[in-house]
């Protein structure tokens, strides 16, 4: 299982996402994978999982199925996401 955070840097919400990532690491000891939706791999990832809104957090099982997805703000609680890591 993995959780991917898709967001664009240098946006009005980027600081919130970056603070969330730091808090998540501090509280759980786990890092979340991040992805830029404008990178080549980010574009194909967003197309594959039909992601149109940012920021988005996606919990994906080892076989590639979406287990949960949170789009936009506010971000989900750390306890909601930590279930998937």
N, C-alpha and C positions, 0 to 999 in steps of 0.2 A: 504494500500500500504506500502511496506517496501523495503528498499534497503540493500542488503547484499554485503559486501566486503569480497571476498575470497582471502586470501594470506597466504604465509608461512613466519613465523618470521625467523629471522637470515638468510635472503637472501640479495642479493645486492640491491633489490628494496624495502625492508621492510621499510627503513627510509623514502622513498618517500611516501609510503602509510600512515605511521603513521603521518607524517607532514600534509598530505592531510586530514586525519581524524580530526586533531586538527584545521586546517583552516576551515573545513566544520562546525564544532561545533561553532567556533568563529563567522563565517559569517552568519549562519542560525539559530543557537540555537538548532539544532537537532543533535543527535548522530546517526551514521550509525552502523548497526549491523555488526560485524566481525565474520569470521569463518576460522578455520584452515582446509585446505582440507585434512589433514592427520589424523584428529580426526575421530572417528566412525560416528558422525553426519555429519561431513564435507564430508566424503567419500560418504555417501548415498545421500547427497545434490548434490554433483558434478555429481554423476551418474544420478540422476533424471533430472538434467538440462543440461546434456552433457557438462560439463565444464572441459576443458583439459588444459587451459592456465591460468597462474597466473601472476599478480593479475587480478581478474575479479570483476566487479561490476554488480549486477543484480537487476533490479527493478521488483518486483513481486507484482501483484495485490492480493487483499484479497482472491480471489478464486484460487490462485496458478499459474496464467498464467504470463509468462514473458512479461513485457511491454517494456523493453529495456535492452540491455546488452553491456557492454564495456569490451573488453579483452586486456590485455597487457598494455604496456606503449606506449605513454603517457596516463596518467589518464585523464578522461573527466573533463571538467570545472565544477566548483562547481554549476554554474547556470544550467547546463544541468541536473545534478543529483538532485538538490533541487526541481525541478519540481515534482519529484516522492515522496517526503516526506511530 
